[in-house]
């Protein structure tokens, strides 16, 4: 994942073809020459001129070429071949913005050079990310920019930090600019990590957000098992005094039915420990050097033997222009019965336009559009934790029972200050190893449905196409 060459070229009428900024990486070039051997093509001084000629550019044509997106000139935008007097250079990444020509030449392996499979080349996507970062740093680009513009000097300093020796780092150029601008204000004894933006005055607050999501497909059939996946992410943001505050936090649960099956940690986590007690309770202790901006501290997947909501859906056709539906819902008593929202959508994309709906619901309200019915249950289930809806749907132009398709109900809900697995950050156990710094710790939780579908259990009229689900329980 190395960069051989990077340049910014002006396409304005008065400075057409002028190289405003360029950076070569001799270490990468030497390594690339050794790896490719006889296939090596050097980047000559006439490379930019050859690139412009290959693109068919001329003064005043940049706007037209940008509008076309080079559709007639290239086949694999934005990766192109450039033919020079010494041979063909590939891959060359190019894009045009505001009369500026951004060019990057990537170093790839000998095998990649022969196969040219872009979908498997990590170096190309890394270079695109670098170019996007350069544009983010420079935007908005001043009019009539020349090589002496201070913004280009700042770009050179940022590339030295984020792309040393031609090796792009997973680091924002815009954040690098902030770090460089604060170097003079930082005491000599305080070493600020490159990924942390210094703050003039911290609030001394550490905030965690535990978000759990569930994907589910219920069939309500004896010959097909329900399938679901419960997963979560722990977001963290720390605004604490000191250049390198190490934070220790623990993710724990109070229910022995839930267990973490797998997890992924952010590179900022320096060490961790996962312990399961005899009672089945999990304890994941994390030592982290947090950034001052929100970042995902941990991703985890949970094994859960039961669902938060059970449903039974029946859809039947009465005639070629009329059908009935019946949905019964049962809320798990473990779920906190206080929702930010709870809605059910009945899509009928291939059944024609809905003309009228006669409905009978236990709570909430029901409305319909041309291709769907919407049931808003409100924010709470009744004491028996059950809700049901019956409706007769009349279509203006129903194609009849010959069309085979799937019918399902999509359930959408969100519960604040709750996780189905009971995992949370122990705020009392959060420690900050930074002298006598005391910080306020906050932990919020939320539980949402991502793709919660209840399929028609009666397929006498309509065929049910079983969708592919990530994993089964």
C-alpha positions in Angstrom: 0.0 0.0 0.0 2.5 2.6 -1.2 2.4 5.8 -3.3 5.0 6.4 -6.0 3.9 9.9 -7.0 1.3 12.6 -6.1 0.7 15.9 -7.9 -1.8 18.7 -8.3 -1.9 20.3 -11.7 -3.7 23.5 -12.7 -6.2 23.4 -15.6 -7.0 27.1 -15.6 -6.5 29.1 -18.8 -3.7 31.2 -17.6 -1.8 28.4 -15.8 -2.8 25.4 -17.8 -0.5 22.4 -17.3 1.5 24.0 -14.5 2.4 21.6 -11.6 1.3 23.4 -8.5 2.4 20.7 -6.1 4.2 17.3 -6.4 5.7 14.8 -4.1 7.9 11.8 -5.1 8.9 8.9 -2.8 12.3 7.6 -3.7 12.1 4.7 -1.2 8.9 3.4 -2.7 10.3 3.9 -6.2 13.4 1.9 -5.5 11.4 -0.9 -3.9 8.9 -0.9 -6.8 11.8 -1.1 -9.4 13.2 -4.1 -7.6 9.9 -5.9 -7.4 8.7 -5.3 -11.0 12.1 -5.9 -12.7 11.8 -5.7 -16.5 8.2 -4.4 -16.2 9.4 -1.3 -14.4 8.5 2.0 -16.1 9.9 5.2 -14.4 7.9 8.4 -13.9 9.7 10.8 -16.1 9.6 14.6 -16.1 7.2 14.5 -19.1 4.7 12.3 -17.2 2.2 15.1 -16.5 2.4 16.3 -20.1 1.7 12.8 -21.4 -1.2 12.5 -19.0 -2.7 15.7 -20.3 -2.3 14.6 -23.9 -3.7 11.2 -23.3 -6.8 12.8 -21.7 -7.3 15.1 -24.7 -7.3 18.2 -22.4 -6.7 21.7 -23.6 -7.1 25.1 -22.0 -10.8 25.7 -21.3 -11.8 22.0 -21.7 -11.6 21.1 -18.0 -15.2 22.0 -17.2 -16.5 20.0 -20.2 -14.3 17.0 -19.3 -15.4 17.1 -15.7 -19.1 17.1 -16.8 -18.6 14.1 -19.0 -16.6 12.3 -16.2 -14.2 11.2 -18.9 -16.8 8.6 -20.0 -15.6 8.4 -23.6 -11.9 8.4 -22.8 -11.5 5.7 -20.1 -13.0 2.4 -19.1 -12.1 2.0 -15.4 -12.5 5.5 -13.8 -10.8 6.8 -12.0 -7.9 4.4 -12.7 -6.2 4.9 -16.0 -3.2 3.9 -18.2 -0.7 6.7 -19.2 1.6 6.0 -22.1 4.9 7.8 -22.0 8.1 7.6 -24.0 9.5 4.9 -21.7 6.3 2.7 -21.5 2.8 2.5 -20.0 2.3 3.5 -16.4 -0.6 1.8 -14.4 -2.4 2.4 -12.2 -2.8 6.1 -12.3 -5.6 7.6 -10.3 -7.1 10.9 -11.6 -9.9 13.2 -10.8 -10.7 16.8 -11.6 -12.1 19.4 -9.2 -12.4 23.1 -9.7 -9.9 23.4 -12.5 -7.4 21.3 -10.5 -6.0 17.9 -11.8 -5.3 15.5 -8.9 -2.9 12.7 -9.9 -1.7 9.7 -7.9 0.5 6.9 -9.1 0.2 3.7 -7.0 2.9 1.1 -6.4 1.4 -2.4 -6.9 2.9 -5.9 -6.8 4.2 -7.6 -10.0 1.2 -10.1 -9.9 -1.3 -7.2 -9.5 0.4 -5.4 -12.4 -0.2 -8.5 -14.6 -3.8 -9.3 -13.5 -5.2 -5.8 -13.0 -8.0 -6.9 -10.8 -9.0 -3.6 -9.2 -11.5 -5.2 -6.8 -8.7 -7.0 -4.9 -6.1 -4.2 -4.9 -6.0 -2.5 -1.4 -3.5 0.0 -2.6 -5.9 1.6 -5.0 -8.6 2.1 -2.4 -6.0 3.5 0.0 -4.8 6.0 -2.6 -8.4 7.1 -3.3 -8.9 7.6 0.4 -5.7 9.8 0.5 -6.9 11.9 -2.5 -10.3 12.4 -0.8 -8.4 13.6 2.3 -6.4 16.0 0.2 -9.6 17.5 -1.3 -11.2 17.7 2.2 -8.2 19.6 3.5 -8.1 22.1 0.5 -11.8 22.7 0.0 -13.0 25.3 -0.8 -10.2 25.8 -3.3 -9.3 29.5 -3.8 -9.6 30.9 -7.3 -6.4 31.3 -9.4 -4.3 29.2 -7.0 -0.5 29.2 -7.8 2.4 27.1 -6.5 3.2 29.7 -3.8 -0.2 29.4 -2.1 0.2 28.7 1.7 -2.4 26.0 1.5 0.0 23.9 -0.6 2.7 24.4 2.0 0.3 23.1 4.6 -0.5 20.1 2.4 3.2 19.3 2.2 3.5 19.3 6.0 0.4 17.1 6.4 1.6 14.6 3.8 4.8 14.3 5.8 2.7 13.2 8.8 0.0 11.1 7.2 2.0 9.6 4.3 5.6 9.1 5.6 7.9 7.4 3.0 4.9 6.9 0.7 3.0 4.8 3.2 -0.5 6.3 3.8 -1.7 6.0 7.4 -5.2 5.7 8.6 -5.3 9.3 9.6 -7.2 12.4 8.4 -5.2 15.1 6.8 -7.6 17.7 8.3 -6.9 16.3 11.8 -3.1 16.4 11.0 -3.4 20.1 10.1 -5.0 20.7 13.5 -2.2 18.8 15.3 0.5 20.7 13.4 -1.1 24.0 14.2 -1.1 23.2 17.9 2.5 21.9 18.2 3.8 25.3 19.2 1.3 25.5 22.0 2.1 22.0 23.4 4.6 21.9 26.3 7.8 20.1 25.4 7.3 17.4 28.0 3.8 16.5 26.8 3.9 14.2 23.8 0.6 14.3 22.0 -0.3 11.3 19.9 -0.9 12.0 16.2 -4.4 10.7 16.3 -5.5 13.0 19.2 -6.4 16.7 18.6 -5.1 18.8 21.5 -7.9 20.7 23.3 -7.4 24.1 24.9 -9.8 23.3 27.7 -11.3 19.9 28.4 -14.6 19.2 30.0 -13.2 16.1 31.8 -16.0 13.9 30.7 -15.9 10.3 29.2 -19.1 9.2 27.5 -20.0 5.7 26.3 -22.9 4.7 24.1 -23.9 1.0 24.0 -26.1 0.4 20.9 -27.6 -3.0 20.3 -29.3 -4.0 17.0 -31.2 -7.1 16.0 -31.9 -8.6 12.6 -34.6 -11.2 12.5 -36.7 -13.3 10.1 -39.7 -15.1 11.6 -41.6 -17.6 9.5 -44.2 -19.0 11.9 -44.0 -22.4 10.2 -43.2 -25.8 11.5 -40.9 -26.6 8.6 -38.8 -23.5 8.8 -36.9 -22.2 11.9 -36.8 -18.5 12.8 -33.4 -16.9 12.4 -31.9 -13.9 14.1 -28.7 -12.1 15.0 -28.1 -9.8 17.9 -25.0 -7.5 17.8 -23.9 -4.2 19.3 -21.3 -1.5 19.2 -19.7 0.5 22.1 -19.0 4.1 21.1 -16.7 6.3 23.1 -15.7 9.9 23.3 -13.3 11.3 25.9 -12.7 15.0 26.6 -10.1 14.7 29.3 -7.1 17.0 30.3 -3.7 15.7 29.5 -2.0 14.6 26.2 -2.4 10.8 26.7 -5.1 9.9 29.2 -5.5 6.1 29.5 -9.0 5.0 30.3 -10.0 1.7 31.8 -13.6 0.6 31.4 -15.6 -2.6 31.8 -18.4 -4.0 29.7 -20.6 -6.3 31.8 -24.0 -7.9 31.8 -26.5 -8.9 34.5 -28.3 -11.7 32.6 -26.7 -15.2 32.3 -28.8 -15.9 29.2 -26.7 -13.6 27.0 -23.1 -14.3 26.1 -20.7 -12.6 23.7 -19.7 -15.0 21.0 -17.2 -12.7 19.2 -15.9 -9.2 19.3 -13.6 -6.8 17.4 -11.7 -4.0 19.2 -10.5 -0.7 17.9 -6.7 -0.2 17.5 -6.8 2.4 20.2 -7.4 -0.4 22.8 -4.0 -1.2 24.2 -5.1 -4.3 26.2 -8.2 -6.2 27.2 -9.4 -9.1 29.3 -12.5 -11.2 28.8 -13.7 -13.2 31.8 -16.8 -15.3 32.2 -17.9 -16.1 35.7 -19.4 -19.4 37.0 -22.8 -17.8 36.9 -22.5 -17.1 33.2 -21.9 -13.3 33.5 -19.4 -11.7 31.1 -16.8 -9.1 32.0 -14.8 -7.4 29.3 -12.1 -5.0 30.7 -10.7 -2.6 28.2 -7.6 -0.3 28.5 -7.8 2.4 25.8 -6.1 5.6 24.8 -9.3 7.4 23.5 -9.4 10.0 20.8 -11.1 13.3 21.5 -13.7 12.6 18.8 -16.3 9.8 18.9 -15.1 6.4 17.7 -16.3 2.8 17.9 -14.5 1.2 20.8 -15.8 -2.3 20.3 -18.1 -4.4 18.1 -19.6 -7.5 19.5 -22.0 -10.3 18.6 -24.2 -12.1 21.1 -25.8 -15.5 21.4 -29.3 -15.1 22.6 -31.7 -18.0 23.0 -34.9 -16.0 22.6 -36.4 -13.1 20.7 -37.6 -9.7 22.0 -40.8 -10.0 20.0 -42.8 -12.9 18.5 -45.3 -12.5 15.7 -47.8 -14.5 13.7 -48.8 -13.1 10.3 -51.5 -14.4 8.0 -52.3 -13.0 4.6 -55.0 -14.5 2.3 -56.6 -13.5 -0.9 -60.4 -13.4 -1.0 -60.7 -12.4 -4.7 -58.5 -10.9 -7.4 -59.1 -7.4 -5.9 -59.4 -8.2 -2.2 -57.2 -9.7 0.6 -57.2 -10.1 4.4 -54.4 -9.8 6.8 -54.0 -10.7 10.5 -51.0 -9.9 12.6 -50.5 -10.9 16.3 -47.6 -9.6 18.3 -46.3 -10.8 21.7 -43.7 -8.7 23.5 -41.0 -10.5 25.6 -41.5 -9.7 29.2 -37.7 -9.0 29.4 -38.0 -6.0 27.1 -38.5 -2.6 28.6 -42.1 -1.7 27.8 -41.3 1.9 26.9 -40.5 2.6 23.2 -39.4 5.8 21.5 -41.4 4.4 18.5 -43.0 1.1 17.5 -44.3 0.7 13.9 -45.2 -2.0 11.5 -45.2 -1.7 7.8 -47.1 -4.1 5.4 -45.5 -3.6 1.9 -47.5 -4.8 -1.2 -45.2 -3.8 -4.0 -46.5 -6.2 -6.6 -50.1 -6.5 -5.6 -51.4 -3.4 -7.3 -52.5 -0.1 -5.9 -54.4 -0.1 -2.5 -57.8 1.4 -2.9 -59.3 1.0 0.6 -58.5 -0.6 3.9 -61.0 -1.7 6.6 -59.1 -2.4 9.8 -59.5 -3.4 13.4 -56.6 -2.8 15.7 -56.1 -3.3 19.4 -54.2 0.0 19.8 -52.5 2.9 17.9 -53.5 4.0 14.5 -53.4 2.7 10.9 -52.9 4.5 7.6 -52.2 3.3 4.1 -50.6 4.5 0.9 -50.6 3.2 -2.6 -48.3 0.3 -2.0 -48.2 -0.2 1.8 -50.0 -0.1 5.1 -48.6 1.6 8.2 -49.5 0.6 11.8 -48.3 2.9 14.5 -48.7 1.1 17.9 -47.5 4.0 20.0 -44.9 3.8 22.8 -46.2 1.1 25.0 -47.8 -2.4 24.9 -50.8 -3.1 27.2 -50.4 -5.1 30.4 -50.8 -8.5 28.7 -47.9 -7.5 26.3 -50.0 -8.4 23.2 -51.2 -6.4 20.2 -53.1 -7.5 17.1 -54.3 -6.0 13.8 -56.9 -7.3 11.3 -57.6 -5.6 8.0 -59.4 -6.2 4.7 -57.4 -4.7 1.8 -59.1 -3.8 -1.4 -56.9 -3.2 -4.5 -57.8 -1.0 -7.4 -55.9 -3.2 -9.9 -54.8 -6.5 -8.4 -53.2 -9.0 -10.8 -54.7 -12.1 -9.1 -53.2 -15.2 -7.6 -51.0 -16.1 -10.5 -48.2 -13.8 -9.3 -46.1 -15.6 -6.8 -44.2 -13.4 -4.3 -43.5 -13.1 -0.6 -45.6 -11.2 1.9 -44.2 -10.0 5.2 -44.6 -7.4 7.9 -41.6 -5.2 8.7 -41.3 -4.2 12.4 -39.4 -1.1 13.4 -38.9 -0.1 17.1 -36.4 1.6 19.3 -36.0 1.4 23.1 -33.8 4.0 24.9 -31.8 3.3 28.1 -32.0 -0.4 27.5 -30.1 -3.3 25.8 -31.7 -6.7 25.3 -28.6 -8.5 26.4 -28.3 -6.2 29.5 -24.7 -5.3 28.5 -23.6 -1.9 29.7 -20.5 0.0 30.8 -19.9 0.0 34.5 -19.5 3.8 35.0 -18.4 3.4 38.7 -15.5 1.2 37.5 -14.2 3.6 34.9 -10.6 4.7 35.8 -8.4 7.4 34.3 -4.6 6.9 34.7 -3.7 10.6 34.3 -2.5 11.9 37.7 -5.3 13.3 39.8 -7.7 13.9 36.9 -11.3 13.2 37.9 -13.8 12.9 35.0 -17.5 12.5 34.8 -18.5 9.2 33.2 -21.8 8.8 31.3 -23.2 5.6 29.7 -26.3 5.6 27.6 -27.9 2.6 25.9 -30.3 1.9 23.1 -31.9 -1.1 21.4 -33.2 -1.0 17.9 -34.5 -3.3 15.2 -32.5 -3.2 11.9 -34.3 -5.7 9.7 -37.1 -7.4 11.7 -39.4 -9.3 9.3 -42.4 -11.5 10.1 -43.3 -13.6 7.0 -46.7 -14.9 6.0 -47.2 -18.2 7.7 -50.0 -19.2 5.4 -48.6 -19.7 1.9 -51.5 -21.4 0.3 -52.0 -18.4 -2.0 -48.7 -16.7 -2.0 -45.3 -18.3 -2.2 -42.8 -17.3 0.5 -39.2 -16.7 -0.6 -37.0 -17.3 2.3 -34.3 -14.6 2.5 -30.7 -15.2 3.3 -29.9 -14.4 6.9 -26.5 -13.8 8.4 -26.5 -16.6 10.9 -28.9 -18.9 12.7 -29.3 -19.4 16.4 
